Amino acid sequence: MYCVKCGVRLNEDVRQCPLCATPVWNPDTPGQPEPAWSDRFPAPPKNIRYPILAFITILLLAVCLSTMIFCLTQLGGVRWSGYVMLGCALVYFSMIFPFWFEKRYPLIFVPLFFALTCGYLLYICLYNRGHWFLPFAFPVVMITGAIATIGVALFRFGKRARLLKAGALLIVIGCSTMLIEFFQHITFDTPMFTWSLYSTSAFFLMGLFLLLSGLIPPWREYLERTFFL
């Protein structure tokens, strides 16, 4: 038999622990005092996340409906309420909707965010009768979304060679800025290589530094220890 508080071994005939003076409790002997601990688990804390999410959802729906009703009754059409409704949808599905789930799924919600952004820009382009969506906005959003999704996948499902992955990703980002300026050039007839060379050079140098750091063991260990990589 052992003490329930300090764990010292006790004789069968003792009434209290000689070390901490805790009354001896034997569950097999009737009439013993109650144990010093409770057999009930503490109540789990109340989760207020879902009521808050429900309130935000109802609030955004009310904003969308009120603006749409106002534009339909006062302006005779959807008009600017389309901006409000699509903007609320973009904010909700990118910042609020993922919190309904116990686990986050970035490989689903990151592409979803860029797809909604693409739809929002398409509505703006069509509403204003522009011509910039297909030659500029669509490829830029797709390039950015692809790089972001690849980056999330690389760092989420692999913890090794983080410096090499980060370096390669920075070089890809730098090259993509030159591609973005190309789409800007063919869409808006702007001069080529006015700003992309600076961003490409900066990202390339940072990426090259990380690649070399990942290939040199002492320097890699120093950076990982310093920045908790």
Contacts in CASP RR format, 6 or more apart in sequence:
PFRMAT RR
TARGET T0000
AUTHOR 0000-0000-0000
METHOD contacts of the structure
MODEL  1
MYCVKCGVRLNEDVRQCPLCATPVWNPDTPGQPEPAWSDRFPAPPKNIRY
PILAFITILLLAVCLSTMIFCLTQLGGVRWSGYVMLGCALVYFSMIFPFW
FEKRYPLIFVPLFFALTCGYLLYICLYNRGHWFLPFAFPVVMITGAIATI
GVALFRFGKRARLLKAGALLIVIGCSTMLIEFFQHITFDTPMFTWSLYST
SAFFLMGLFLLLSGLIPPWREYLERTFFL
1 9 0 8 1.000
1 10 0 8 1.000
1 11 0 8 1.000
1 12 0 8 1.000
1 24 0 8 1.000
1 26 0 8 1.000
2 8 0 8 1.000
2 9 0 8 1.000
2 10 0 8 1.000
3 10 0 8 1.000
3 17 0 8 1.000
3 19 0 8 1.000
3 20 0 8 1.000
3 22 0 8 1.000
3 24 0 8 1.000
4 22 0 8 1.000
4 25 0 8 1.000
4 35 0 8 1.000
4 36 0 8 1.000
4 37 0 8 1.000
5 17 0 8 1.000
5 20 0 8 1.000
5 22 0 8 1.000
5 36 0 8 1.000
6 17 0 8 1.000
6 19 0 8 1.000
6 20 0 8 1.000
6 22 0 8 1.000
8 17 0 8 1.000
8 18 0 8 1.000
8 19 0 8 1.000
8 20 0 8 1.000
10 17 0 8 1.000
10 18 0 8 1.000
10 24 0 8 1.000
14 24 0 8 1.000
15 23 0 8 1.000
15 24 0 8 1.000
16 22 0 8 1.000
16 23 0 8 1.000
16 24 0 8 1.000
17 23 0 8 1.000
17 24 0 8 1.000
22 36 0 8 1.000
23 33 0 8 1.000
24 32 0 8 1.000
25 32 0 8 1.000
25 33 0 8 1.000
25 34 0 8 1.000
25 35 0 8 1.000
25 36 0 8 1.000
26 32 0 8 1.000
27 35 0 8 1.000
49 99 0 8 1.000
50 100 0 8 1.000
53 96 0 8 1.000
53 99 0 8 1.000
53 100 0 8 1.000
56 92 0 8 1.000
56 96 0 8 1.000
57 92 0 8 1.000
57 96 0 8 1.000
60 88 0 8 1.000
60 91 0 8 1.000
60 92 0 8 1.000
60 96 0 8 1.000
63 84 0 8 1.000
63 88 0 8 1.000
64 81 0 8 1.000
64 84 0 8 1.000
64 85 0 8 1.000
64 88 0 8 1.000
64 89 0 8 1.000
67 80 0 8 1.000
67 81 0 8 1.000
67 82 0 8 1.000
67 84 0 8 1.000
67 85 0 8 1.000
68 78 0 8 1.000
68 81 0 8 1.000
68 82 0 8 1.000
68 85 0 8 1.000
70 81 0 8 1.000
71 77 0 8 1.000
71 78 0 8 1.000
71 79 0 8 1.000
71 80 0 8 1.000
71 81 0 8 1.000
71 82 0 8 1.000
72 78 0 8 1.000
72 81 0 8 1.000
82 123 0 8 1.000
82 127 0 8 1.000
83 123 0 8 1.000
83 124 0 8 1.000
86 119 0 8 1.000
86 120 0 8 1.000
86 123 0 8 1.000
87 120 0 8 1.000
89 116 0 8 1.000
90 113 0 8 1.000
90 116 0 8 1.000
90 117 0 8 1.000
90 120 0 8 1.000
93 109 0 8 1.000
93 112 0 8 1.000
93 113 0 8 1.000
93 116 0 8 1.000
94 109 0 8 1.000
94 112 0 8 1.000
94 113 0 8 1.000
94 116 0 8 1.000
97 109 0 8 1.000
98 104 0 8 1.000
98 105 0 8 1.000
98 109 0 8 1.000
106 152 0 8 1.000
106 156 0 8 1.000
107 149 0 8 1.000
107 152 0 8 1.000
107 153 0 8 1.000
107 156 0 8 1.000
110 145 0 8 1.000
110 148 0 8 1.000
110 149 0 8 1.000
110 152 0 8 1.000
111 145 0 8 1.000
111 149 0 8 1.000
114 141 0 8 1.000
114 142 0 8 1.000
114 144 0 8 1.000
114 145 0 8 1.000
114 148 0 8 1.000
117 141 0 8 1.000
118 137 0 8 1.000
118 138 0 8 1.000
118 141 0 8 1.000
118 142 0 8 1.000
121 133 0 8 1.000
121 137 0 8 1.000
121 138 0 8 1.000
121 141 0 8 1.000
122 133 0 8 1.000
122 137 0 8 1.000
122 138 0 8 1.000
125 131 0 8 1.000
125 132 0 8 1.000
125 133 0 8 1.000
125 137 0 8 1.000
126 133 0 8 1.000
131 187 0 8 1.000
132 187 0 8 1.000
132 188 0 8 1.000
135 183 0 8 1.000
135 186 0 8 1.000
135 187 0 8 1.000
136 183 0 8 1.000
136 184 0 8 1.000
136 187 0 8 1.000
136 188 0 8 1.000
139 179 0 8 1.000
139 183 0 8 1.000
140 180 0 8 1.000
140 183 0 8 1.000
143 176 0 8 1.000
143 179 0 8 1.000
143 180 0 8 1.000
144 176 0 8 1.000
147 169 0 8 1.000
147 172 0 8 1.000
147 173 0 8 1.000
147 176 0 8 1.000
150 169 0 8 1.000
150 172 0 8 1.000
151 165 0 8 1.000
151 169 0 8 1.000
154 165 0 8 1.000
154 169 0 8 1.000
155 162 0 8 1.000
155 165 0 8 1.000
161 214 0 8 1.000
162 224 0 8 1.000
162 229 0 8 1.000
163 210 0 8 1.000
163 211 0 8 1.000
163 213 0 8 1.000
163 214 0 8 1.000
163 220 0 8 1.000
163 223 0 8 1.000
163 224 0 8 1.000
163 229 0 8 1.000
164 210 0 8 1.000
164 211 0 8 1.000
164 214 0 8 1.000
164 215 0 8 1.000
166 207 0 8 1.000
166 210 0 8 1.000
167 206 0 8 1.000
167 207 0 8 1.000
167 208 0 8 1.000
167 209 0 8 1.000
167 210 0 8 1.000
167 211 0 8 1.000
168 207 0 8 1.000
168 211 0 8 1.000
170 203 0 8 1.000
170 204 0 8 1.000
170 206 0 8 1.000
170 207 0 8 1.000
170 210 0 8 1.000
171 203 0 8 1.000
171 204 0 8 1.000
171 207 0 8 1.000
171 208 0 8 1.000
171 211 0 8 1.000
173 203 0 8 1.000
174 199 0 8 1.000
174 200 0 8 1.000
174 202 0 8 1.000
174 203 0 8 1.000
174 204 0 8 1.000
175 200 0 8 1.000
175 204 0 8 1.000
177 195 0 8 1.000
177 196 0 8 1.000
177 199 0 8 1.000
177 200 0 8 1.000
177 203 0 8 1.000
178 193 0 8 1.000
178 196 0 8 1.000
178 197 0 8 1.000
178 200 0 8 1.000
180 196 0 8 1.000
181 192 0 8 1.000
181 193 0 8 1.000
181 194 0 8 1.000
181 195 0 8 1.000
181 196 0 8 1.000
182 192 0 8 1.000
184 190 0 8 1.000
185 191 0 8 1.000
185 192 0 8 1.000
212 219 0 8 1.000
213 219 0 8 1.000
213 220 0 8 1.000
213 223 0 8 1.000
214 220 0 8 1.000
214 223 0 8 1.000
223 229 0 8 1.000
END
